[in-house]
Amino acid sequence: MPANRPFDELLTPGILARRDELPIKPVPVALEGQRVRLRPLDLVTDIEPLHLVSNGQPFSLGTRRIGAYDADAEVWRYMPAGPFDDVSSLGDYLQGLAETPNLLPLCVEDVATGHQVGVTTFMSNEPKHLKVELGNIWYSPIVQGTGANHEATYLMLTHAFELGYRRVEWKCDALNARSRHTAERMGFTFEGIQQAHYIIKERNRDTAWFRILDHEWPTVRAHLELMIRQNSEQDSGTERR
């Protein structure tokens, strides 16, 4: 199928019927891989552990350990809010996400330890156009670079396309080189920069847009599965040494 579909392409009744089957508020779901587990965010039990792994303090998780770090630079700089000085402030932010009508926040857990290590969301959900976005994504530095994000993204993409979405988006601050590199490395297609898109933390934000379309997903899926296998092999090699 060509990358640019014709303007007058008629969609089949089966595709169009999906618009009425998908709710505005994504249905809560649990998704599990070898490295990470995604489940609906619990505003009672998750907030304190999430603050612990994202506030700049030293932290240990299994055999991994991080020293003190700059929470703004490593986690929150390009997010709509944060860093958070206290648990209640983080809780208020996450509650706001949970109450957004077209958004589902998911807590990311480390499978090996069961500890909360980040948050990701299905957001900007538009069933009438069969598109949804993966966003509000952040991870503790203790799992950054471990492949946790690759696997979480793979699980979310698989779920979205199995539900019948035609388009999954990834957007980030145009200055966020790390997020842009990650999106392209995972197989998202760069679509351009929307200038003056938001005002975030009293600053201008230009937004970089990325996407995966349903007919592109089989190729991207195979690519992500290879990345996940390679991450697992690297872990095994490290353990043997």
C-alpha positions as CSV (number, residue, x, y, z in Angstrom):
1,M,0.0,0.0,0.0
2,P,1.4,3.4,-0.9
3,A,2.5,5.8,1.8
4,N,0.2,8.5,0.6
5,R,-3.3,7.3,0.4
6,P,-5.6,9.0,-2.2
7,F,-7.8,11.8,-1.0
8,D,-11.0,10.1,-2.1
9,E,-10.2,6.7,-0.6
10,L,-13.4,5.1,0.6
11,L,-13.1,3.1,3.8
12,T,-14.8,-0.2,4.2
13,P,-17.9,-0.5,6.5
14,G,-15.9,-2.7,8.8
15,I,-13.3,0.1,9.4
16,L,-15.9,2.7,9.8
17,A,-17.8,0.6,12.3
18,R,-14.8,0.7,14.7
19,R,-15.5,4.3,15.4
20,D,-18.7,3.4,17.3
21,E,-17.0,0.5,19.1
22,L,-14.1,2.5,20.7
23,P,-14.9,4.8,23.7
24,I,-13.6,8.3,24.2
25,K,-12.0,7.2,27.5
26,P,-9.7,4.3,26.7
27,V,-10.7,1.1,28.5
28,P,-8.4,0.2,31.4
29,V,-6.0,-2.5,30.4
30,A,-3.0,-4.5,31.8
31,L,-0.2,-5.3,29.4
32,E,2.8,-7.4,30.4
33,G,6.2,-8.0,28.8
34,Q,9.4,-9.6,30.0
35,R,10.8,-6.4,31.4
36,V,7.8,-4.1,32.1
37,R,4.2,-4.4,33.2
38,L,1.7,-1.7,32.3
39,R,-1.5,-1.4,34.4
40,P,-4.0,1.4,35.2
41,L,-2.5,4.0,37.5
42,D,-3.6,3.7,41.1
43,L,-3.8,7.2,42.7
44,V,-3.7,5.7,46.2
45,T,-0.8,3.3,46.0
46,D,1.4,4.4,43.1
47,I,2.1,8.1,43.8
48,E,4.6,7.7,46.6
49,P,6.7,5.0,44.9
50,L,6.6,7.1,41.6
51,H,7.8,10.2,43.5
52,L,10.6,8.1,45.1
53,V,12.0,7.1,41.7
54,S,11.7,10.5,40.0
55,N,12.7,13.2,42.6
56,G,16.5,13.2,42.2
57,Q,17.3,11.1,45.2
58,P,19.6,8.1,45.1
59,F,17.7,4.9,44.5
60,S,18.3,1.1,44.2
61,L,16.2,-1.3,42.2
62,G,17.4,-5.0,42.3
63,T,21.0,-4.9,41.3
64,R,20.8,-1.4,39.8
65,R,21.6,1.7,41.6
66,I,21.6,5.4,40.8
67,G,23.1,8.3,42.8
68,A,21.7,11.7,43.2
69,Y,20.6,13.3,39.8
70,D,19.0,16.4,38.4
71,A,15.3,15.4,38.3
72,D,14.5,18.3,35.9
73,A,17.2,17.4,33.4
74,E,16.7,13.6,33.6
75,V,12.9,13.4,33.8
76,W,10.7,16.5,33.8
77,R,12.2,19.2,31.6
78,Y,10.0,18.7,28.6
79,M,6.9,17.5,30.5
80,P,3.9,19.8,31.2
81,A,4.7,19.9,34.9
82,G,7.5,18.9,37.4
83,P,9.8,18.3,39.0
84,F,7.7,17.8,42.1
85,D,9.1,18.7,45.5
86,D,6.6,16.5,47.3
87,V,4.3,13.5,46.9
88,S,1.1,15.5,46.9
89,S,2.1,17.7,44.0
90,L,2.9,14.7,41.9
91,G,-0.4,13.2,42.9
92,D,-2.3,16.4,41.8
93,Y,-0.6,16.2,38.4
94,L,-1.4,12.5,37.9
95,Q,-4.9,12.9,39.1
96,G,-5.4,15.6,36.5
97,L,-4.3,13.1,33.9
98,A,-6.6,10.4,35.2
99,E,-9.6,12.8,35.1
100,T,-8.9,13.8,31.4
101,P,-11.9,12.5,29.4
102,N,-9.9,11.1,26.5
103,L,-6.8,9.8,28.3
104,L,-5.8,6.6,30.2
105,P,-2.7,6.8,32.5
106,L,-0.8,3.6,32.9
107,C,1.8,2.9,35.6
108,V,4.9,1.2,34.4
109,E,6.3,-1.5,36.7
110,D,9.6,-3.3,36.6
111,V,8.6,-7.0,36.3
112,A,11.6,-8.3,38.2
113,T,11.0,-6.2,41.3
114,G,7.4,-5.1,41.0
115,H,8.4,-1.5,41.6
116,Q,6.8,1.4,39.9
117,V,9.3,3.1,37.5
118,G,7.3,5.4,35.3
119,V,4.1,6.5,33.7
120,T,2.8,6.4,30.1
121,T,-0.6,7.2,28.7
122,F,-3.0,6.6,25.8
123,M,-4.1,10.3,25.2
124,S,-5.7,12.6,22.7
125,N,-8.0,9.7,21.9
126,E,-10.2,10.3,18.8
127,P,-12.2,7.2,18.0
128,K,-14.2,9.0,15.3
129,H,-10.9,9.3,13.4
130,L,-9.4,6.0,14.7
131,K,-6.3,7.7,16.1
132,V,-4.7,7.9,19.5
133,E,-1.5,9.2,20.9
134,L,1.2,7.7,23.2
135,G,2.2,10.5,25.5
136,N,3.0,12.0,28.9
137,I,5.8,9.4,29.0
138,W,8.4,9.5,31.7
139,Y,10.7,6.9,33.3
140,S,13.0,7.0,36.3
141,P,16.7,7.3,35.3
142,I,17.2,3.8,36.9
143,V,15.4,2.2,33.9
144,Q,16.3,4.7,31.2
145,G,18.5,3.0,28.6
146,T,17.5,-0.5,29.7
147,G,14.9,-1.1,26.9
148,A,11.9,-0.5,29.2
149,N,10.6,2.2,27.0
150,H,11.0,0.0,23.9
151,E,9.0,-2.8,25.4
152,A,6.3,-0.5,26.9
153,T,5.8,1.2,23.5
154,Y,5.6,-2.2,21.8
155,L,2.9,-3.3,24.2
156,M,0.9,-0.2,23.7
157,L,1.2,-0.1,19.9
158,T,0.2,-3.8,19.7
159,H,-2.9,-3.1,21.9
160,A,-3.9,0.0,19.9
161,F,-3.7,-1.6,16.5
162,E,-5.4,-4.8,17.7
163,L,-8.3,-2.5,18.9
164,G,-8.6,-1.2,15.3
165,Y,-6.9,2.2,15.4
166,R,-5.5,3.4,12.0
167,R,-3.0,5.9,13.4
168,V,-0.9,6.1,16.6
169,E,0.9,9.4,17.3
170,W,4.0,10.4,19.2
171,K,4.6,14.1,19.8
172,C,7.3,15.8,21.8
173,D,9.0,19.2,22.3
174,A,11.0,19.9,19.2
175,L,14.0,20.6,21.5
176,N,13.8,17.2,23.1
177,A,16.5,15.5,21.0
178,R,16.4,12.3,23.1
179,S,12.6,11.8,22.6
180,R,12.9,12.5,18.9
181,H,15.8,10.1,18.5
182,T,13.9,7.4,20.4
183,A,10.7,7.8,18.3
184,E,12.7,7.5,15.0
185,R,14.8,4.6,16.3
186,M,11.6,2.7,17.3
187,G,10.1,3.1,13.8
188,F,7.9,6.2,14.1
189,T,7.8,8.4,11.0
190,F,8.7,12.1,11.4
191,E,6.0,14.4,10.0
192,G,7.3,17.8,10.8
193,I,7.3,20.6,13.4
194,Q,4.2,22.5,14.5
195,Q,5.5,25.9,15.6
196,A,4.1,27.7,18.7
197,H,2.0,24.7,19.5
198,Y,1.9,25.1,23.2
199,I,2.9,27.3,26.1
200,I,4.6,25.0,28.6
201,K,6.0,26.3,31.9
202,E,5.7,29.8,30.6
203,R,7.9,29.0,27.6
204,N,7.1,28.5,23.9
205,R,6.9,24.9,22.7
206,D,7.3,23.9,19.1
207,T,6.1,20.3,18.7
208,A,7.7,17.5,16.6
209,W,5.1,15.1,15.2
210,F,5.6,11.4,14.6
211,R,3.3,8.6,13.7
212,I,2.8,4.9,12.8
213,L,-0.1,3.9,10.4
214,D,-1.9,0.6,10.5
215,H,-0.4,-0.6,7.2
216,E,3.1,0.3,8.6
217,W,2.7,-1.6,11.8
218,P,3.7,-5.1,10.7
219,T,7.2,-3.8,9.6
220,V,7.5,-1.6,12.8
221,R,6.4,-4.5,15.0
222,A,9.1,-6.8,13.6
223,H,11.7,-4.0,14.1
224,L,10.6,-3.5,17.7
225,E,10.6,-7.2,18.4
226,L,14.2,-7.4,17.2
227,M,15.2,-4.5,19.5
228,I,13.5,-6.2,22.5
229,R,15.4,-9.5,21.7
230,Q,18.7,-7.7,21.4
231,N,18.1,-5.9,24.7
232,S,17.4,-9.3,26.4
233,E,20.5,-10.8,24.9
234,Q,22.6,-7.9,26.1
235,D,21.2,-8.3,29.6
236,S,22.0,-12.0,29.5
237,G,25.6,-11.3,28.3
238,T,26.1,-8.8,31.1
239,E,24.9,-11.3,33.7
240,R,27.3,-14.0,32.4
241,R,30.2,-11.6,32.7
